[in-house]
Amino acid sequence: MKTLLRGVGFAAAGLAQSLSIAAPWSGQPLWWLQLVPMVFLVWQLDAIRTGSASKSAHHAFGFGWLFATAWLCGTFWWLFISLHTYGGLAAPLAVSAVLALAAALALYYALACGLFVRFAPVNRFAAAVLFASLWTAAELLRGSWFTGFPWGAIGYAHVDGPLAVAAPWVGVYGVGAIAAALAAAVASAMTVITTATVGTKPLGRLTFRRFAPLVSAVAVLIAAWALGASRDANDTPELARGKLDVALLQGNIPQDEKFIPGGGVATALRWYGEQLNDPKASLTITPETAIPLLPSQLPPGYLESIAARYATGTRAAIVGLPIGNGTTYSNAVLGFQPGASATYRYDKHHLVPFGEFVPSIFRWFTDLMNIPLGDFRSGGLAQPPFVWQGQRIAPNICYEDLFGDEIGANFRDAGNAPTILLNVSNIAWFGDSVAIDEHLSISRMRALEFQRPMVRATNTGATVVIDHRGRVAQSLPRLTRGVLLAEVEGRGGITPYAWWVSRFGLWPLWGLSLLMIACTIVLHRRRGSQRGNGK
């Protein structure tokens, strides 16, 4: 019964952490709601360590897996909507698919928890570093292996918190590492208190040294808050690169009508055609696949009329549509502007598994669903930006903005680095769910990391303008049809994160995490050997 109750506690804590990236009641990220469940996780892992080393590690693996499975299920449960409601997959199979994905990805974190309990040193500072390193390694594994699916990494919960000040230096994974270390430090103090309460040592005799990690954690949070306030007061106007008027189109085409010729297709062609042929701003931007047909399937002259509209004058447009020749397809955006020798084109680089390409061993699974458009071709990394009115606009499509290291590849040449980031998406696949709010938190983190505004044009939301501080400046209501007229200020300069991630990718974080893990394990074994020899 005790084991069952403990398992329920781990699962409940995991579910609580899933709410932190975008709380269902407000849609806002809650940094403290990420820290509290993780404090509980580490505190309970410390308690598990009181057993035998091998048995404790096995228990930690299991309970860590429960925590992570519940956390990930609560984070991307909305995949059920795309699989069942729009994909036609039977509800039991759709539920099983989401559970299986969460359970498989949770294994990374389960291994981290097991290794922590097995090798955590007595020194509480070192233990906090080990936990943060193991957790970061698990996050990096989830974000890279098998094409990567890092949705909901804990760092995103801190986009409005004190630790956001670290994003331009270490990125979302670095922010998550700091958060994990802080949680472990607070948990160490809880372990000290509970051990003293149930043991023989009075609380009054506990030394300051045993609470040093907690004091350090509080000091880090206060310092981060102070640095953030100072940063906001000094807005570096010298990095401003001029302003651009944009019109962001939100068609709100229901997903179950989007590919129906007499329904969503006709509505999209009509409404987006009207907006593109009567632009209200210097740059008009449509969502991902706003034009839901291949160029060869469009009414005669449809795309040509759009190109002709922007061949002269002072207006430009970026239009999302699929492109293909019958054998290969791309999820793309086309850019139209006066005086251009050729139409600009960006092809989506990081494709969605099962949505835009199907691993061969899972072809049977997708055959059970009724989702159009199968295998797409991946575009290159660091494709040229769309240059318009002095701004270099770097597009990314759908969940590509989840991969900050890939966006960072555009920043290696400071002189040609983007001044504005652009995301075009269609989140209608996931209904009116928290997926919209979670994706917004992800885009806000990218703006923080690179200190660039992020403009988002989406089908159902969130269509917004995010400033270079990661704050939403203007937005459209979700699930409405409309046009957001806004002014965006481009930015220059290169953040420390942009500098190192553009050159080395995420390898510095990999190397530092693995080095800390290896050093701690070696130290643990050496001390164990010394105790065994009676030294």
C-alpha positions in Angstrom: 0.0 0.0 0.0 2.9 2.4 0.8 4.4 1.8 -2.6 1.1 2.3 -4.3 0.5 5.6 -2.5 4.0 6.7 -3.3 3.4 5.9 -7.0 0.2 8.0 -6.9 2.2 10.9 -5.5 4.8 10.7 -8.2 2.1 10.6 -10.9 0.2 13.5 -9.4 3.4 15.6 -9.2 4.1 14.8 -12.8 0.6 15.9 -13.8 1.1 19.1 -11.8 4.4 19.9 -13.7 2.6 19.4 -17.0 0.4 22.4 -16.2 3.4 24.8 -15.8 4.1 25.5 -19.4 0.6 26.9 -20.0 -1.9 26.7 -17.1 -5.3 25.5 -18.5 -7.2 28.2 -16.5 -5.1 31.1 -17.8 -3.0 29.9 -20.7 0.1 31.5 -19.0 3.3 29.7 -18.0 3.8 29.3 -14.2 7.5 28.9 -13.3 6.8 28.1 -9.6 4.4 25.3 -10.7 7.3 23.7 -12.5 9.6 23.9 -9.5 7.3 22.6 -6.8 6.6 19.2 -8.4 10.3 18.8 -9.2 11.2 19.6 -5.6 8.8 16.8 -4.6 10.4 14.4 -7.1 14.0 15.0 -5.8 12.8 14.9 -2.2 11.2 11.5 -2.7 14.3 10.2 -4.6 16.4 11.2 -1.6 14.0 9.2 0.6 14.4 6.2 -1.6 18.1 6.3 -1.2 17.8 5.1 2.3 17.4 1.5 1.0 20.1 -0.7 -0.5 21.9 0.8 -3.5 20.7 -1.6 -6.2 17.1 -1.8 -4.9 16.9 1.9 -4.4 18.0 2.6 -8.0 15.4 0.2 -9.3 12.6 1.9 -7.3 13.9 5.3 -8.4 13.8 4.2 -12.1 10.2 3.1 -11.7 8.9 6.1 -9.8 10.8 8.5 -12.1 9.1 6.8 -15.0 5.7 7.3 -13.4 6.5 11.0 -12.8 7.7 11.5 -16.4 4.9 9.5 -18.0 2.2 11.5 -16.2 4.0 14.8 -16.9 4.4 14.1 -20.7 0.8 12.7 -21.0 -0.5 15.9 -19.3 1.7 18.0 -21.6 0.7 16.6 -25.0 -2.6 14.8 -24.4 -4.1 16.9 -27.2 -2.4 14.5 -29.7 -5.5 12.4 -29.1 -7.5 15.1 -30.9 -5.5 14.9 -34.1 -5.3 11.1 -34.0 -9.0 10.4 -33.2 -11.1 13.5 -34.1 -9.3 14.4 -37.3 -7.3 11.3 -38.1 -10.1 8.8 -37.7 -8.1 6.5 -35.4 -10.3 4.5 -33.0 -10.4 6.2 -29.5 -8.7 3.2 -27.7 -5.9 3.2 -30.2 -5.5 6.9 -30.1 -5.3 6.8 -26.3 -2.8 4.0 -26.5 -0.7 5.8 -29.0 -0.4 8.9 -26.7 0.3 6.8 -23.7 2.9 4.7 -25.6 4.7 7.9 -26.8 4.8 9.4 -23.3 5.9 6.1 -21.7 8.7 5.7 -24.2 10.0 9.2 -23.8 9.7 8.9 -20.0 12.4 6.2 -20.1 15.1 8.9 -20.5 14.0 10.6 -17.2 13.5 7.2 -15.5 17.1 6.4 -16.2 18.2 9.8 -14.9 16.3 9.2 -11.6 17.8 5.8 -11.2 21.4 7.0 -11.8 20.8 9.9 -9.4 19.8 7.6 -6.6 22.6 5.2 -7.4 25.4 7.7 -7.6 24.3 10.9 -5.7 27.2 12.1 -3.5 26.8 13.0 0.2 27.7 16.6 -0.6 24.4 18.3 -1.3 25.8 20.9 -3.7 27.3 18.1 -5.8 24.1 16.1 -5.6 22.2 19.1 -7.0 24.6 19.4 -9.9 24.4 15.7 -10.6 20.6 15.8 -10.7 20.6 18.9 -13.0 23.1 17.2 -15.3 21.2 14.0 -15.5 17.9 15.8 -16.1 19.5 18.0 -18.8 20.9 14.9 -20.5 17.5 13.3 -20.5 16.0 16.5 -22.0 18.6 16.6 -24.7 18.0 12.9 -25.6 14.3 13.5 -25.9 15.0 16.5 -28.1 17.3 14.8 -30.5 16.9 11.0 -30.8 14.5 9.7 -33.4 14.2 13.2 -34.9 13.4 14.6 -31.5 10.2 15.7 -29.7 11.2 18.1 -26.9 7.7 19.6 -26.5 7.1 20.8 -22.9 10.8 20.9 -21.8 10.8 22.4 -18.3 12.6 25.5 -19.3 9.5 26.8 -21.2 7.7 27.2 -17.9 10.1 30.0 -16.9 9.5 32.3 -19.8 7.9 34.8 -17.4 9.9 33.8 -14.3 13.2 35.0 -12.8 15.2 32.5 -14.7 14.2 33.9 -18.1 17.1 36.3 -17.7 19.4 33.3 -18.5 17.7 32.4 -21.8 19.9 34.6 -24.0 23.0 33.0 -22.4 22.1 29.3 -22.1 18.9 28.7 -24.0 15.8 26.7 -22.8 17.8 23.6 -21.9 20.2 25.7 -19.8 17.3 27.4 -18.1 15.9 23.9 -17.4 19.2 22.8 -15.9 19.3 25.8 -13.5 15.7 25.0 -12.5 16.5 21.4 -11.9 19.5 22.4 -9.7 17.4 24.8 -7.7 14.7 22.1 -7.2 17.4 19.7 -6.0 18.8 22.3 -3.6 15.4 23.0 -2.1 14.7 19.3 -1.8 18.0 18.8 0.1 16.8 21.2 2.7 13.5 19.3 3.0 15.4 16.1 3.4 17.4 17.6 6.2 14.3 18.8 8.0 12.3 15.6 7.7 15.3 13.5 8.7 15.8 15.6 11.8 12.1 15.6 12.6 11.9 11.8 12.6 15.3 11.2 13.9 17.1 12.1 17.2 18.7 15.4 16.2 16.7 18.5 17.2 15.9 21.0 14.5 17.6 23.7 16.5 21.0 21.9 16.3 21.1 21.8 12.5 24.0 23.8 11.2 23.7 26.5 8.6 26.0 24.4 6.4 23.3 21.8 5.9 21.0 24.5 4.5 23.6 26.2 2.3 22.1 24.8 -0.9 18.7 26.2 0.0 20.2 29.6 0.8 22.1 29.5 -2.5 18.9 28.6 -4.4 17.0 31.6 -2.9 20.0 33.8 -3.7 20.0 32.7 -7.3 16.3 33.5 -7.7 16.7 36.9 -6.1 19.7 37.7 -8.3 17.9 36.5 -11.4 14.9 38.6 -10.6 17.1 41.7 -10.0 19.0 41.1 -13.3 15.8 40.7 -15.2 14.5 44.0 -13.8 17.7 45.7 -14.7 17.6 44.3 -18.2 14.0 45.5 -18.8 15.1 49.0 -17.7 17.9 49.1 -20.3 16.4 48.2 -23.6 19.5 48.6 -25.8 17.9 51.0 -28.3 21.2 50.9 -30.3 20.2 47.3 -31.4 16.9 48.5 -33.0 16.8 48.0 -36.8 13.7 49.9 -37.9 10.0 49.0 -37.9 7.8 47.1 -40.3 4.0 47.1 -40.7 2.6 43.6 -40.9 -0.8 42.1 -41.5 -1.1 38.6 -40.0 -4.0 36.6 -41.4 -6.0 34.1 -39.2 -8.5 32.2 -41.4 -9.9 30.0 -38.7 -10.7 27.2 -41.2 -11.9 24.2 -39.2 -9.6 21.2 -39.6 -12.4 18.8 -40.5 -13.2 21.2 -43.4 -9.8 22.3 -44.4 -9.2 19.7 -47.2 -12.9 19.4 -48.4 -13.2 20.9 -51.9 -16.6 22.5 -51.4 -16.0 23.5 -47.8 -12.8 24.6 -46.3 -10.8 24.7 -49.5 -13.3 27.1 -51.2 -13.4 29.2 -48.0 -9.7 29.4 -47.8 -9.1 30.3 -51.4 -11.8 33.0 -51.3 -10.9 34.6 -48.0 -7.1 34.5 -48.2 -7.3 35.5 -51.9 -9.3 38.6 -50.9 -6.8 39.6 -48.2 -3.8 39.0 -50.4 -5.2 41.0 -53.3 -6.1 44.0 -51.0 -3.2 44.2 -48.6 -3.5 46.4 -45.5 0.2 46.5 -44.5 3.7 46.6 -46.0 3.9 42.8 -45.4 1.0 40.4 -45.4 1.6 36.9 -43.9 -0.7 33.8 -44.1 -0.6 30.7 -41.8 1.0 27.4 -42.7 -0.8 25.8 -45.7 -3.3 28.6 -45.8 -3.7 27.7 -49.5 -4.5 24.0 -48.9 -3.8 22.9 -52.5 -0.8 22.2 -54.6 -0.1 24.9 -57.2 -1.1 22.5 -59.9 -4.5 22.0 -58.2 -5.3 25.6 -57.8 -7.9 27.4 -60.1 -6.2 28.7 -63.2 -4.4 31.9 -62.6 -4.9 31.9 -58.8 -1.3 31.9 -57.8 -0.3 34.0 -60.8 -2.7 36.8 -59.8 -1.1 37.0 -56.3 2.3 37.2 -57.8 1.2 39.9 -60.2 -0.3 41.9 -57.4 3.0 42.1 -55.6 5.2 42.5 -58.7 5.0 46.3 -58.4 4.2 48.7 -55.7 5.3 48.9 -52.1 3.7 45.7 -50.6 5.0 42.2 -50.1 3.5 38.9 -49.0 4.5 35.5 -47.5 2.1 32.7 -48.3 2.0 29.2 -46.9 1.1 26.3 -49.2 2.2 22.8 -50.0 4.4 22.5 -53.1 5.0 19.3 -55.1 5.5 17.7 -58.5 3.6 14.4 -58.0 6.6 12.6 -56.5 8.1 14.9 -53.9 6.3 17.5 -51.7 7.3 20.3 -49.4 5.6 22.2 -46.7 6.6 25.7 -47.8 6.1 29.4 -47.8 6.5 31.6 -50.9 7.5 35.2 -50.7 6.4 37.8 -53.2 7.8 41.3 -53.5 8.3 44.0 -56.1 11.4 43.8 -58.3 12.4 40.3 -57.2 14.2 38.2 -59.9 12.6 35.1 -58.5 9.9 34.1 -56.0 11.3 33.5 -52.5 10.8 30.0 -51.1 11.4 28.4 -47.7 10.9 24.7 -47.3 10.2 23.3 -43.9 13.4 21.6 -42.6 12.3 19.7 -39.4 9.4 17.5 -40.5 6.8 16.1 -38.1 7.0 12.3 -37.8 3.8 10.6 -38.8 2.4 13.9 -40.0 4.8 14.9 -42.8 6.9 11.7 -43.1 6.3 8.2 -42.0 9.1 5.9 -40.7 8.8 2.7 -42.8 8.3 0.5 -39.8 5.2 2.5 -38.8 3.5 2.7 -42.2 0.8 0.2 -41.0 -0.1 2.6 -38.2 -0.7 5.6 -40.5 -2.7 3.5 -42.8 -5.3 3.2 -40.0 -5.8 7.0 -40.1 -7.5 9.4 -42.5 -4.9 12.2 -42.6 -4.1 13.7 -46.1 -0.6 14.5 -47.3 2.0 11.8 -46.6 5.7 12.1 -47.1 7.3 15.5 -47.5 10.8 16.5 -48.5 12.9 18.3 -45.9 14.4 21.7 -46.7 17.9 22.7 -45.9 19.2 24.1 -42.6 19.7 27.9 -42.3 17.9 28.8 -45.5 18.2 32.4 -46.7 15.8 34.9 -45.0 13.1 36.9 -46.8 14.6 40.4 -47.1 12.1 43.3 -47.2 12.4 46.9 -46.3 15.7 46.5 -44.5 14.5 43.5 -42.4 15.8 40.0 -42.7 12.8 37.7 -41.9 13.6 34.1 -41.0 10.6 31.8 -41.4 9.9 28.6 -39.6 6.9 26.4 -40.0 4.7 24.8 -37.3 6.8 23.1 -34.6 10.1 24.0 -36.1 10.3 26.8 -33.6 10.7 24.0 -31.0 14.3 23.5 -32.1 16.2 26.6 -31.0 19.5 25.1 -32.1 18.3 24.8 -35.7 16.9 28.4 -35.7 20.3 29.4 -34.2 22.1 28.2 -37.4 20.8 31.4 -39.0 22.9 33.5 -36.6 26.4 32.4 -37.4 27.0 35.4 -39.7 26.2 38.4 -37.6 26.0 40.7 -40.6 23.3 38.6 -42.2 21.5 37.3 -39.1 17.7 37.6 -39.0 16.2 40.8 -37.6 12.7 39.2 -37.3 11.7 35.6 -36.7 8.5 34.3 -38.3 6.4 31.3 -37.4 3.5 30.1 -39.5 1.4 27.3 -38.1 -1.9 25.4 -38.2 -2.7 24.2 -34.7 -6.3 23.4 -35.7 -5.2 19.8 -35.7 -5.4 20.0 -31.9 -8.7 21.8 -31.5 -9.3 24.5 -28.9 -6.8 23.0 -26.5 -3.9 24.1 -24.4 -1.6 23.2 -27.4 -2.2 26.8 -28.6 -0.9 28.3 -25.4 2.0 25.9 -25.1 3.1 26.7 -28.6 3.0 30.4 -27.7 5.3 29.8 -24.7 7.7 28.0 -27.0 7.8 30.9 -29.5 8.3 33.4 -26.6 11.3 31.4 -25.4 12.8 31.6 -28.9 12.4 35.4 -28.9 14.1 35.5 -25.5 17.0 33.3 -26.6 17.8 35.3 -29.7 16.5 38.7 -28.5 14.5 39.0 -31.7 10.8 39.7 -32.2 8.7 36.6 -33.2 5.8 37.2 -35.5 3.2 34.3 -35.6 0.5 33.9 -38.3 -1.7 30.9 -37.5 -5.0 29.3 -38.6 -6.8 29.3 -35.3 -4.3 30.9 -32.8 -2.2 32.2 -31.3 -1.7 34.9 -34.0 0.5 37.4 -32.2 3.5 39.7 -32.3 6.1 38.9 -29.6 8.7 41.5 -28.9 12.4 40.8 -28.4 11.9 40.4 -24.6 9.5 37.5 -25.2 6.4 39.6 -24.3 3.2 39.4 -26.3 2.8 42.9 -27.8 -0.4 42.4 -29.9 -2.7 39.4 -30.5 -5.9 38.2 -32.2 -8.5 36.2 -30.2 -8.2 32.5 -30.9 -10.7 30.7 -33.0 -11.8 33.8 -34.8 -11.3 34.9 -38.4 -9.4 38.2 -38.7 -6.4 40.3 -39.6 -3.9 41.5 -37.0 -2.4 44.8 -38.1 0.8 45.4 -36.1 4.1 47.1 -36.1 7.2 45.1 -35.5 10.6 46.5 -34.6 13.5 44.4 -36.0 16.6 43.9 -33.8 20.3 43.3 -34.3 23.1 42.0 -32.2 24.0 38.4 -31.3 23.2 36.9 -27.9 25.8 34.6 -26.2 23.4 31.7 -26.8 23.0 32.6 -30.5 26.8 32.8 -30.8 27.7 29.3 -29.4 24.6 27.4 -30.6 25.2 28.6 -34.2 28.7 27.2 -34.1 28.5 24.1 -32.0 24.8 23.3 -31.7 23.8 21.8 -28.4 27.2 20.0 -28.0 28.4 22.3 -25.2 25.4 21.4 -23.1 25.9 17.7 -23.9 29.6 17.9 -23.0 29.1 19.8 -19.8 26.3 17.5 -18.6 28.2 14.3 -19.4 31.3 15.6 -17.8 29.5 16.5 -14.6 27.9 13.0 -14.6 31.2 11.2 -15.2 33.1 13.2 -12.6 30.4 12.5 -9.9 30.2 8.8 -10.7 34.1 8.5 -10.6 34.1 10.3 -7.3 31.4 8.1 -5.9 33.2 4.9 -6.9 36.5 6.2 -5.5 35.0 7.1 -2.1 33.2 3.7 -2.1 36.5 2.0 -2.7 38.2 3.9 0.1 35.4 3.0 2.5 35.8 -0.7 1.5 39.5 -0.5 2.2 38.9 1.0 5.6 40.5 4.3 4.7 
